[in-house]
């Protein structure tokens, strides 16, 4: 039997040179040339004394004067050959425990949370009632295919779901829309065959069995809240500075499948628990 899910409310949401030296310069040059031999003798004497002093210091310190030069050369070579310490890589900021901010991006290795919408009131589409509530899901004895998604963003969210991840069940297109319970993803995405059935509510002639455009996941019931968290309350919680200010549900309100961060999930579960937790 074809499953009945949320209406596709999200339908569209889905780069001059001088030739010679001056006279004064010639005189200065001649004077330097006359003085040079004497200075040279003094420099040679100083260097000799310095070498003798160095050798004497080496002997006094117990070292071999013949090896002092070699040791110095060895030390310089050793220092030059030292490999520079590798720079430590800057630690990248790890993702917080939350799934991504509600912008549709995530690290594939992290667990994600979700919100899926369905209509609890009767509404006919292509001759089929698309009503599906939290109670309908609770009554199922087999995993339920979440079909009928015809928006690319919502479809991509379905395809990102992993087995074992949790989702909120959201009642939409009704008098009091809001979060009414939770469910679990028990089977990852597969082709949505209802898109190929002309009698199905959301038949899509452009989707072919050999090249399917749409996907489903299978879910099972986890819990029903004693008191739903209504859309009006969610909007209050989504104001600037509030816990849900970045929630995809509120940023892209026409999406029938949206992401929920870990922080958003924990916050909403705590709100539900404060109101009585799960229904008996």
PyMOL commands that set and color helices and strands:
alter all, ss='L'
color gray80, all
select helices_A, chain A and resi 23-60+68-81+134-138+152-160+193-196+231-237+248-251+262-274
alter helices_A, ss='H'
color red, helices_A
select strands_A, chain A and resi 113-119+124-125+128-129+144-145+166-172+178-191+215-230+257-260
alter strands_A, ss='S'
color yellow, strands_A
deselect
rebuild
show_as cartoon
